[in-house]
């Protein structure tokens, strides 16, 4: 049974209840009564498993967290207010001034800015490498390195990392591997491949309908025996390991980031996210097939399409061997100039022009004039941003309709 079929059954069965409300219950309360002083003490201590305060947890969000952890094979998850909130939670719970990140491959503009500008102001350094610079990546690891970070698919450069090989490097050197799996939920299983932490913008394909901003971080369990988190590099987490054991990373994230920075999910947003999650396997299965058909169809008609399913893509063989369930919703088209890109987007009858991806509708955006407009030429070149680049996020429309519409819009 492939992963789409497997989770088509398990997700809906775990969201709906057999007795009482079938739809998830929305809890919108900001605070919770403890009942007694003793209970309140136990809640703050962690021995009583009841809601403490909405900034550090919500019962509706807790149900979403259980589903996402199950989906990715993690021991638990923490929901966040957005995808960037999830990345901030995952990184800030581990980092302090003087630490270093190694960022691998293409990056969403917001993540690149967070690493290169925001974290720099707090004394945290990020080194950037292409997905295939494995020797240079390994050489760059030092005692200050805390995180190897990568996107499962470069957004928008469409380069594919060899996650298993990078995970092996992370394991050898005892460094955390963190994977942004936003584009490829269900298609890629990072923890199975060796990742320690997985982050999502659930706003994207997990919700799928632009109704709820959200994010999530999924954590693997701390092992009973040897574990990289028990080494001196991560000594700041040891108090949580001593107290919480296998669940230490969740407690660390909640106390070191969520409690203090407040990137908290809200109950209604988590409810809407679960409604989208119910149909995620069906939508992913259809969309990854449509993406391939559109990429091949448009390339055959002469458009400059970038997607690993195409034989000329440098990671085509990797796509066939390691991405058998597709690589998400996006492809890019290079129209050659900003003017042609604008004309293409404005003439399409199907594209919704927006910065989002992973919607049920097909979306498009000119990269250089929007998300990456403030980046210098050197950074744009590294991230694959050319003057005519348009990022497309394929939706649920038919492949034939999309190909015809894009052909007409590009006047080919």
N, C-alpha and C positions, 0 to 999 in steps of 0.2 A: 504494500500500500504506500503510495507516495505521500509526501508531507501535506499536500493540499487536501487529499482525501482523508487522511488521518485527523486533521484538525477541523475539517468540516463537521465531523461527528463530535469530537471532544469539546470544542469551544461552545457550541450551542447547548450541549448537555450540561455544561458547568455554569453557564450564565443563567439559564432558565431554571426555576424551581418547580418541583413536582407538587408542592402544596403551598398555598398562599400566593402572594404576588409572583407572577411569572416574570414580569419585567423587573430588572434590578431596582431596588429601593433607593431613592435619592435621600441622602442625609445632608441637609444644608446648614446644620447648626455649626456656629463658630466655636462653641464651647460645650463641655459635657459635665453633667453632675456626677460626682464620685460616690455619693451615697453616705459615706462615712470618712472620717479622717484616716482610719486605718486603710481603707480602700484607696484613698488618694495617695497615701504613702507608697502603697504597693504598685500603683500605676506609675508613679514617678521612678520608682526603683526598677520596675520592669517585671516584677513577679506577678502582677495582676494584668492580664491582657484585655484592657478596656481602653477606649479612646481617652487621650490625655487633653489634647487641644488641637483644633483643626489645622494649625500651622504644621504640626508634626504627624498628622494622620487623620483620615476620615473613613468611616465605615464603607462608604460607596467606593472610594478610591482603593480601600483594602481589597475589595473583591476584584477590581481591575488588576491590582498588583499580583494577586494569586494567579489569575489567568495568564498574565504575561510571563510570570516566572515559570509556569507550567509549559507554556509555549516554547520557551528557550532553554528549558532544562536547568534553570537556576534554582537556588534554595529560596530566593525571595526577590522582591522588587520594591522600589519606591517610586511612586508617581510624582510628577513634577508639573509645574505650571506651563512649561513649553519645552521644546527640544533643546534650546540653549540653556534653559534652566536645568535640564537633565545633565547636560555636559558640564555645566558649572558645578552641580552637586557632585557628580562623579569625580571630577578633578580636584575641586577644592577640599573634599573630604580626605584627600591623600597628600596634598602638596603644602609646602611652606616655602618661604623666601630662600633662595639658593638652590631649589630643586630644578630639574630639567625634564622636558618632554621631548620625545622624538615623534614627529608627525610624519606619517607615511602616505604619499599619494595625493590625489586631488582632494580639495576641500571645499565645502560650502563656504561662501564668503563670510558669513557670520562667525563660523568656527575659526577661520583663518584670522579674522580680526581679533577675536577673543584671545587666541594664542599669541599673536604677534604684537598686539597693542595693549590689551587690558592686563593680561597676566604679567607682561613685562614691567608694568608700573608697580607690581607687587614683588618684583625680584625673582620671577620665575621665567626661565629661558626655554624657548622651543626651537628645535632644529628641524628643518624640513627636508624631506627626501622623496624621490620618486619611488614608486612601488617596486621597481626592479633593482634598486641600489642596495641590495642585501648586504654586500660586504661593507659598504660605507656605513650602513645603519648599525651593523655589529660593531664596527670600529668606534662609532660615536657614543656607544653606551659606556658610562662611567659610574662612579659611586653616587653621583648626584641624580642620575637618571631614575625617575620614578614611574614613568608611563610611556609605553609605545602606543600611539593612537593612530587608528586608520579608519577610513570609511570602507564599507564592504564593496562599494562601487564608487569610483571617483565622481563627484558631483561638482562641475559638469564635464570633467575631461574624459569620463567613461573608461578609465584605466582600471584594470582588475588586479587586486593584490593576491598573492599566493598566501592566504591566511594561515594555512597549516605550517608553511615554512617560517613565516614571521613569528608564529606562536612558538615554534621550536627555538628560535633565537631568544625570545622572551623567557622561555623556560630555562635555557642554558645559563642565562645571566641573572635569573631571579628577578625579572622586571615584569610589572603588570602589563598585560595586553588589554587595551580597551578598544572595542569596535563599535562604531556608529553603524547600526544596521537598519537605519530609517527606511532606506529604499528597498530593502530585501527581507522584510519579515516573512517567516516560513520558507522562503527560497534559500536562505543561508542560515545555518545554525552555528553561530560563532563559538559558543561555549563548548559544543561538541568538537570543534576544530582546535580548541586550546585557549580561547579567550577567557579572561577572568571577569570582565565587566562588559556589559552590552548597554548601549544607550540608544534611545529612540526619540524622535519627534513623532508622537502619536497623532499630531495634527495631520500628518500626511496620509499614507495609504491605510494605516491601521483604522483611523476614523473614516477617511475616504470621502467625506461630503462637506468639508470646510465649515463644520458646525461647532467645533470645539478645539481650542488651543490646548496643547498638552504635551507632556514628555514622560519618559520613564527610564529608570536605570535598573537593570537586572544583574544580580550578583551570583557568582558561584559560591558554593559552600567552602568554608575553611576546612582543610583536611585534618583528620585526627593526628596523623603522623607528621612527616615533613611537609612544609608548605612555605612558599616564598614569602608569604605575609608574616611568617614567624621569624624571618631573618632580620638582621639589624637594620637593613635598608628601610623597613617599615615598622620600626620600633614604636612609633607614635600610635599604632593600632593595637599594640600588644595588650594594653589594659582591656580593650574590648574583647580580644580573643580570650583572655583569662576569665572574663566574666560571661561572655555570650557564646563562646565556642564556635561552632559552625556558622552561626548567624552574625558573626562579628562585623562583617562589612556593612550590613544593613544598619546595625546600631551606630556604627561609626558615621555613616552617611547622614543619618537622622540627627545625630548630636553635633557633628562637626560642620554640617552644611545646612540641612533643612531647617533645623531649629534656629540657627544664627543668621542665615541669609534669607530664609522665607520663600524659597522658590516652590511654594506648595500648590498641589493640585486642589481643585474645588470639586465638591460632590456632583454638581450638575454636569460639569465638564467630563468627569469620569463616567457618569451615566451615559452621556452621548457617545463617548469613546467606546464603551462596551457594546452599544447598539451597532456601531460600525464594525467592531471586532467580530461580531457574529457572522458577518458575510465576508470577512477578509479572505478565507481560503478560496471561496468561489470567485471573488474579484481578482485575486492575484493570479489564479489559474488562467482566467480569460485574458487578463491584461498582458502577462508575459508572452503569451502566444501572439497577441495582437501587435505588440512591440516588434517582435521578430518579423512578422508579415509586413508591417509598415516600413521598417528599416530596409528590408530587401526590396520591397516594391518601389520605394522612392529612389534607392540607389540605382536600381535598374533603369529608372527614368532619367538619370543623370544628375540628381541632387547629391551634394556632398554631405553624406550622412555618416555619423560616427556612432557605431554600436558594435560590441564585440561579436555579435552573431555574424557579421560580415567577414568574408574570408581575408580581406586586406587589413583588418584590425590587428595590431601587434599582439593582442592577447586572445586571438580567436581560438587557439588550441586550448588555452586555459579555460576559456568560456565553455567549450565543449566537455572538458574533463571535470571541471570543478563547479560549474554553475548550471547543472542539469535542470534546475527548476527556474532558470532565467536569472536576470540580474536587475529586476525591478521595472519601474514604469517609464524611465527616461531614455531618450536618445537626443542627439544634437544634430542640427543642420547648419552648415556654414554657407551663408548666402553671399559672402565676399565683401560686403560693405554694410555699414549701418543703414544706409538709405534702402538697399534691397531688403534687408532684414525687416525694417519698419513696413515696407510695402507688403512683404509676405504676410506679416502678422495682421496688418490692417485689412487685408483682402480675404483672409481665411474666414469662412463662415462657421467653422467648428471651434476654433481656438478661443479660449478665454484668456486674455492677457493678464497675467498675475504672477506674483513671486512664489506662489505655492507650487507644490508638486504632489503627486499621489492622490489626485481627486478622481471621482467617478467620471468627471468631464475631462476632455483633453485641454491641457493648459500650455501656454507658451510665453516666453519672455526673451527679450534681447538682453544678453548678459552684460555687455560692456557699458551700456548706458544706464544700468539699474544697479544690481547688487554689487558689481565690481567697478562702478564708475570712479571711485576714489582711489583705486589701487594703481600703483605705478606700473610702467610697461614691463619691467622685469618680473614683477609678481604675476601680472596677467599672463605672461608667457609661460611661467612655471605652472600656473593653474589651468592653462589651455584656453584662455579667453582671447579670442580673435575679434576683429572689428565687426564681422558679420555673423557671429555665433548666436544662434537661437537655441535655447533649451526647450525641448518638448517633453511634456509628461502626458503619456497616452492614457486615455480613459476607457470607458466601456463601450464607446461607439464601435461600429464595425470597421474592420481594417480597410475594406474596400471604400467605405465612405471617407475615411481619413485620407487615404492615398489620393483619391479623386480631388478632395478639397485642397490638399496641400499642393497637388500638381497645378490646379487652377490658380491658387494663390501665388505660386512661384512662376506661373506663366510658362510651363514646360509642356 
